[in-house]
Amino acid sequence: MIFDGFLSLSTWGYVGATLLLTHITIASVTIFLHRHQAHRALTLHPAVSHFFRFWLWLTTATVTKEWVAVHRKHHAKCETPEDPHSPQTRGIAAVLFGGLGLYRAECQNAETIERYGKGTPDDAIENSLYTPWRNSGIALMLLIDVLLFGWVGIVIWAVQMLWIPFWAAGVINGIGHYWGYRNFETADASRNIVPFGLLVGGEELHNNHHAYRQSAKLSNRWWEIDLGWIYIRLLEIVGLASVKRSAPRTEFLPAKHTVDNETVAAVIRNRFHVLKLYGAQVIRPVLNVELRGGYARRKIRRFRKWLTREDLTLNITQRKTLDAALSESSRLEIVVEFKRRLKALMQPAVKDADRLARLQEWCAKAEATGIEALHEFAAQLRGYNIRNA
């Protein structure tokens, strides 16, 4: 007689149990591994932190130090040949269907683990159980599943074993850098796959994360849902978590007309938002006017996306064609040049002491161009400020 397990469920009951178990794993990855350990965006109560670590040992055989190291290297070397899992350099198929293999290969790189894995758990249970006996956890999980669900438990266990390799190592690392929409024109190719971060706990909002990697909250617009953030807030309400970092909240103060150090700080901290606003409020209106002309319609229209986005590159021939088109439109040439100057003063190489004078000069010259959209943006930028929590 086949053992049916201690729990006798309907077909949909087994499906629900599987989704619940895999969702706990997803929550453990996004809250503990990603936001807590890799980016230090929040602190967790020791009991909660250890529960997540224990659950990941049971369901993924993940060693915290290895996962954190590989992820931190991904950010440090993003979209380069040294990136452990970039579809831009390795191909989308290699990451989507072979993400687990790429992760394991990078875990064998001792330099990666040593350099990027600092600050992760180094206690007795980690060194005596979770790391040396990493595969024992998933074996124990198989036994638990069979005892609870009988022979169906084998199927449930198989789904658990495939869940993270497919969704996290494959979909998020692959599609998250290949297809989707972008709120911020980051230097990498990160994308928000969908605005509803439910299935993978908020990790679907990958472009938001790359723009503000140390933020505990991954959603950015009011219509975006980050389920992991909802869990974090619930933990915080009951005193089991504390948010340390989140994306800077900014505001425009109409009465502020002077560019000061607070203005500079707000612009630098929220530079992706500033550049996005510039594309929407300056370049796009000027571009729409210029596109009414016959020559501009033919020559500039093909570069419309490039003019308002940061993630598109041009080859030499395309660059020459664009430069020729811009030379026929002084207004568009001016706003594109002012965007270049604005980006230049945001670069890390610029000394903090120089940024204030350069931003003051930028605003004064922008307002003097006589281009209404640029004048209004510069006036608005003077009032840019970090909102108090």
C-alpha positions as CSV (number, residue, x, y, z in Angstrom):
1,M,0.0,0.0,0.0
2,I,1.3,3.4,-1.0
3,F,2.0,5.7,1.9
4,D,-0.3,8.8,1.5
5,G,1.4,11.0,4.1
6,F,0.1,12.5,7.3
7,L,-1.8,15.2,5.4
8,S,-4.5,14.1,3.0
9,L,-5.3,17.0,0.7
10,S,-7.2,17.6,-2.5
11,T,-5.4,18.2,-5.8
12,W,-5.7,22.0,-5.3
13,G,-4.6,21.5,-1.7
14,Y,-1.3,20.0,-2.9
15,V,-1.0,22.8,-5.4
16,G,-1.6,25.4,-2.6
17,A,0.9,23.7,-0.3
18,T,3.5,23.7,-3.0
19,L,3.0,27.4,-3.7
20,L,3.1,28.2,0.0
21,L,6.4,26.3,0.5
22,T,8.1,27.9,-2.6
23,H,6.8,31.3,-1.6
24,I,8.5,31.1,1.8
25,T,11.7,30.3,0.0
26,I,11.2,33.3,-2.3
27,A,10.6,35.5,0.8
28,S,13.8,34.1,2.4
29,V,15.8,35.0,-0.7
30,T,14.5,38.5,-1.3
31,I,14.4,39.6,2.4
32,F,17.3,37.7,4.0
33,L,19.8,37.0,1.2
34,H,19.2,40.0,-1.0
35,R,18.1,43.0,1.0
36,H,19.4,42.1,4.4
37,Q,22.7,40.3,3.7
38,A,23.9,41.5,0.3
39,H,22.9,45.2,0.6
40,R,22.4,45.8,4.3
41,A,19.2,47.7,3.6
42,L,17.5,46.4,6.8
43,T,18.3,44.6,10.0
44,L,16.4,41.5,11.1
45,H,15.7,40.1,14.6
46,P,18.1,37.2,15.2
47,A,15.3,34.7,15.3
48,V,13.9,35.8,12.0
49,S,17.3,35.9,10.4
50,H,18.1,32.4,11.5
51,F,14.7,31.1,10.4
52,F,15.4,32.3,6.9
53,R,18.9,30.9,6.9
54,F,17.6,27.5,8.1
55,W,14.8,27.5,5.5
56,L,17.2,28.2,2.7
57,W,19.4,25.3,3.9
58,L,16.4,23.1,3.8
59,T,15.1,24.2,0.4
60,T,18.1,25.4,-1.7
61,A,21.4,24.2,-0.2
62,T,22.4,27.9,-0.5
63,V,25.5,29.1,1.5
64,T,24.9,32.7,2.4
65,K,28.4,33.9,1.8
66,E,28.5,32.4,-1.7
67,W,25.1,33.9,-2.7
68,V,26.0,37.3,-1.3
69,A,29.5,37.3,-3.0
70,V,28.1,36.4,-6.4
71,H,25.4,39.0,-6.2
72,R,27.7,41.8,-5.1
73,K,30.1,40.9,-7.9
74,H,27.2,41.1,-10.3
75,H,26.6,44.7,-9.3
76,A,30.3,45.6,-9.3
77,K,30.9,44.1,-12.7
78,C,27.5,44.5,-14.3
79,E,27.2,43.8,-18.0
80,T,30.9,43.1,-18.4
81,P,32.6,39.8,-19.2
82,E,33.3,39.5,-15.4
83,D,29.6,39.7,-14.5
84,P,28.7,36.2,-13.3
85,H,25.3,36.1,-15.1
86,S,24.8,38.9,-17.6
87,P,22.6,38.0,-20.7
88,Q,24.2,40.9,-22.4
89,T,27.6,39.1,-22.5
90,R,26.6,35.5,-22.2
91,G,23.3,35.4,-24.1
92,I,19.8,35.2,-22.8
93,A,19.4,31.5,-23.3
94,A,22.6,30.8,-21.3
95,V,21.3,32.7,-18.3
96,L,17.6,31.9,-18.5
97,F,18.1,28.1,-18.8
98,G,21.6,27.8,-17.3
99,G,21.6,30.3,-14.5
100,L,22.2,27.8,-11.8
101,G,25.3,26.5,-13.6
102,L,26.7,30.0,-13.9
103,Y,26.1,30.6,-10.2
104,R,27.8,27.4,-9.2
105,A,30.7,28.1,-11.5
106,E,31.3,31.5,-9.9
107,C,31.0,29.9,-6.4
108,Q,34.2,28.0,-7.3
109,N,36.1,31.3,-7.7
110,A,37.8,31.7,-4.3
111,E,38.7,35.3,-5.0
112,T,35.0,36.2,-5.6
113,I,33.9,34.6,-2.3
114,E,36.7,36.2,-0.3
115,R,36.4,39.7,-1.9
116,Y,32.6,40.1,-2.0
117,G,31.4,37.8,0.7
118,K,32.5,39.8,3.7
119,G,30.1,40.4,6.6
120,T,28.0,37.3,6.2
121,P,27.3,34.7,9.0
122,D,30.4,33.1,10.4
123,D,29.0,31.5,13.5
124,A,29.3,27.9,14.8
125,I,26.2,26.6,13.1
126,E,27.2,28.1,9.8
127,N,30.7,26.5,10.0
128,S,29.6,23.2,11.4
129,L,26.3,22.5,9.6
130,Y,25.0,24.9,6.9
131,T,28.3,25.1,4.9
132,P,29.9,21.7,5.2
133,W,26.5,19.8,5.2
134,R,24.8,22.0,2.6
135,N,23.2,19.2,0.8
136,S,21.9,17.5,3.9
137,G,19.2,20.2,4.2
138,I,17.5,19.4,0.9
139,A,17.7,15.7,1.7
140,L,15.9,16.4,5.0
141,M,13.3,18.4,3.1
142,L,12.6,15.4,0.8
143,L,12.0,13.3,3.9
144,I,9.7,15.9,5.4
145,D,7.7,16.3,2.2
146,V,7.3,12.5,1.8
147,L,6.2,12.2,5.5
148,L,3.7,15.0,5.1
149,F,2.3,14.4,1.6
150,G,3.2,10.8,0.7
151,W,4.4,10.0,-2.8
152,V,3.1,13.5,-3.9
153,G,5.8,14.9,-1.7
154,I,8.4,13.8,-4.2
155,V,6.8,16.0,-6.8
156,I,6.4,18.9,-4.4
157,W,10.1,18.5,-3.4
158,A,11.1,18.5,-7.1
159,V,9.2,21.8,-7.7
160,Q,10.9,23.3,-4.6
161,M,14.3,22.3,-6.0
162,L,13.6,23.9,-9.4
163,W,11.8,27.0,-8.1
164,I,14.8,29.2,-7.2
165,P,17.1,28.1,-10.0
166,F,14.5,28.9,-12.5
167,W,12.9,32.1,-11.1
168,A,15.8,33.7,-9.4
169,A,18.9,32.4,-11.3
170,G,17.1,32.2,-14.6
171,V,14.2,34.7,-14.9
172,I,15.4,37.6,-12.7
173,N,19.1,37.4,-13.8
174,G,18.2,36.7,-17.4
175,I,15.0,38.5,-18.4
176,G,15.6,41.1,-15.7
177,H,18.5,42.3,-17.9
178,Y,17.0,41.7,-21.2
179,W,13.2,42.5,-21.5
180,G,10.8,44.8,-19.7
181,Y,10.3,48.5,-18.9
182,R,12.6,50.9,-17.3
183,N,11.9,53.6,-14.7
184,F,15.5,54.7,-14.6
185,E,18.1,54.9,-17.3
186,T,20.9,53.1,-15.4
187,A,24.2,52.4,-17.0
188,D,23.3,48.7,-17.1
189,A,20.6,46.9,-19.0
190,S,18.3,46.1,-16.0
191,R,14.6,46.0,-16.6
192,N,11.4,45.8,-14.5
193,I,9.8,42.6,-15.8
194,V,6.3,43.5,-14.6
195,P,5.0,46.2,-12.2
196,F,3.5,43.5,-9.9
197,G,6.3,42.0,-7.8
198,L,4.2,39.1,-6.5
199,L,5.5,35.8,-7.9
200,V,9.2,36.5,-7.0
201,G,8.6,38.7,-4.0
202,G,9.3,42.0,-5.6
203,E,12.5,41.0,-7.5
204,E,10.6,41.5,-10.7
205,L,11.2,45.3,-10.2
206,H,14.9,44.8,-11.1
207,N,15.6,48.1,-12.8
208,N,14.4,49.9,-9.7
209,H,16.8,47.8,-7.7
210,H,19.8,48.6,-9.9
211,A,19.0,52.3,-9.7
212,Y,18.9,52.2,-5.8
213,R,20.6,49.0,-4.9
214,Q,20.8,49.7,-1.2
215,S,17.1,50.4,-0.9
216,A,15.0,47.9,1.1
217,K,12.0,48.9,-1.0
218,L,12.0,47.9,-4.7
219,S,8.8,49.5,-5.9
220,N,9.1,53.1,-7.0
221,R,5.8,54.2,-8.6
222,W,2.4,54.1,-6.9
223,W,1.1,51.4,-9.1
224,E,4.1,49.1,-8.5
225,I,3.7,46.3,-5.9
226,D,6.7,44.9,-4.0
227,L,5.4,42.0,-1.9
228,G,8.8,41.7,-0.2
229,W,8.5,45.2,1.0
230,I,5.0,44.5,2.4
231,Y,6.5,41.6,4.4
232,I,9.3,43.8,5.7
233,R,6.9,46.5,6.8
234,L,4.8,43.9,8.7
235,L,8.0,42.6,10.4
236,E,9.0,46.2,11.3
237,I,5.5,46.8,12.8
238,V,5.9,43.9,15.2
239,G,9.5,44.8,16.0
240,L,11.2,42.0,14.1
241,A,12.9,44.2,11.4
242,S,14.2,47.7,11.0
243,V,14.7,49.5,7.6
244,K,18.1,51.1,7.4
245,R,18.1,52.4,3.8
246,S,15.5,53.2,1.1
247,A,15.5,55.2,-2.1
248,P,15.8,59.0,-1.4
249,R,12.5,60.8,-1.3
250,T,12.8,64.1,-2.9
251,E,10.6,67.2,-3.4
252,F,10.6,70.5,-5.2
253,L,10.3,73.5,-3.0
254,P,8.7,76.4,-5.0
255,A,10.0,79.0,-2.6
256,K,13.6,77.9,-3.0
257,H,15.5,79.8,-5.7
258,T,19.1,79.2,-4.7
259,V,21.3,76.2,-5.6
260,D,23.0,75.1,-2.4
261,N,24.7,72.0,-1.0
262,E,21.3,70.5,-0.2
263,T,20.3,70.9,-3.9
264,V,23.5,69.2,-5.0
265,A,23.0,66.3,-2.5
266,A,19.5,65.8,-3.7
267,V,20.5,65.8,-7.4
268,I,23.4,63.3,-6.8
269,R,21.4,60.9,-4.6
270,N,18.5,60.9,-7.0
271,R,20.4,61.4,-10.3
272,F,18.4,58.8,-12.1
273,H,15.2,60.5,-11.3
274,V,16.7,63.9,-12.4
275,L,17.8,62.6,-15.8
276,K,14.4,60.9,-16.3
277,L,12.7,64.2,-15.6
278,Y,15.0,66.0,-18.0
279,G,14.1,63.6,-20.8
280,A,10.4,63.9,-20.1
281,Q,10.2,67.7,-19.4
282,V,12.9,69.1,-21.6
283,I,14.0,66.9,-24.5
284,R,10.6,65.4,-25.3
285,P,8.7,68.7,-25.6
286,V,11.5,70.2,-27.7
287,L,11.7,67.1,-29.8
288,N,8.0,67.1,-30.5
289,V,8.2,70.6,-31.8
290,E,11.2,69.8,-34.0
291,L,9.5,66.7,-35.5
292,R,7.0,68.9,-37.2
293,G,9.6,70.0,-39.7
294,G,10.1,67.8,-42.8
295,Y,13.9,67.4,-42.5
296,A,13.7,66.7,-38.7
297,R,10.9,64.2,-39.3
298,R,13.1,62.2,-41.6
299,K,16.5,62.4,-39.8
300,I,15.7,62.7,-36.1
301,R,12.6,60.5,-35.7
302,R,14.8,57.3,-35.8
303,F,16.8,58.6,-32.8
304,R,13.8,59.6,-30.7
305,K,14.3,56.8,-28.1
306,W,18.1,57.4,-27.9
307,L,17.6,61.1,-27.2
308,T,15.4,60.4,-24.1
309,R,17.1,57.2,-22.8
310,E,20.5,56.3,-21.4
311,D,20.6,52.6,-22.2
312,L,20.8,52.8,-26.0
313,T,24.2,53.1,-27.8
314,L,25.0,54.3,-31.3
315,N,27.7,53.1,-33.7
316,I,29.9,55.5,-35.5
317,T,27.7,55.8,-38.5
318,Q,24.6,56.4,-36.4
319,R,26.4,59.0,-34.3
320,K,27.4,60.9,-37.5
321,T,23.9,60.8,-38.8
322,L,22.5,62.1,-35.4
323,D,25.1,64.9,-35.2
324,A,24.2,66.0,-38.7
325,A,20.5,66.0,-37.8
326,L,21.1,67.9,-34.6
327,S,23.1,70.6,-36.4
328,E,19.9,71.4,-38.3
329,S,18.1,72.1,-35.0
330,S,19.8,74.5,-32.7
331,R,17.2,74.2,-30.0
332,L,17.5,70.4,-29.9
333,E,21.2,70.5,-30.1
334,I,21.3,72.9,-27.1
335,V,19.1,70.7,-24.8
336,V,21.0,67.6,-25.7
337,E,24.3,69.4,-24.8
338,F,22.9,70.6,-21.5
339,K,21.9,67.1,-20.7
340,R,25.5,66.0,-21.4
341,R,26.8,68.7,-19.0
342,L,24.3,67.8,-16.3
343,K,25.4,64.1,-16.5
344,A,29.1,65.2,-16.4
345,L,28.7,67.1,-13.1
346,M,27.1,64.0,-11.6
347,Q,30.1,61.7,-12.3
348,P,31.9,60.3,-9.3
349,A,35.2,61.8,-10.5
350,V,33.9,65.3,-9.9
351,K,34.9,66.7,-6.5
352,D,32.1,67.6,-4.2
353,A,33.5,71.1,-3.8
354,D,33.2,71.6,-7.6
355,R,29.7,70.3,-8.0
356,L,28.0,73.2,-6.3
357,A,29.6,75.8,-8.6
358,R,29.0,73.7,-11.7
359,L,25.4,73.2,-10.9
360,Q,24.9,76.9,-10.1
361,E,26.5,77.7,-13.5
362,W,24.4,75.0,-15.3
363,C,21.1,76.5,-13.9
364,A,22.1,80.1,-14.8
365,K,23.1,79.2,-18.4
366,A,20.1,76.9,-18.9
367,E,17.7,79.7,-17.9
368,A,19.5,82.1,-20.2
369,T,19.1,79.9,-23.3
370,G,15.6,81.3,-24.0
371,I,14.2,77.7,-24.4
372,E,11.1,77.6,-22.2
373,A,11.2,73.9,-21.3
374,L,14.9,74.2,-20.3
375,H,14.3,77.4,-18.3
376,E,11.4,75.8,-16.4
377,F,13.4,72.7,-15.6
378,A,16.4,74.8,-14.3
379,A,14.1,76.8,-12.1
380,Q,12.5,73.7,-10.8
381,L,15.9,72.1,-10.2
382,R,16.9,75.0,-7.9
383,G,14.2,73.8,-5.5
384,Y,15.2,70.2,-5.5
385,N,15.5,68.9,-2.0
386,I,15.7,65.7,0.0
387,R,12.4,65.2,1.8
388,N,12.6,64.7,5.5
389,A,11.3,61.3,6.6
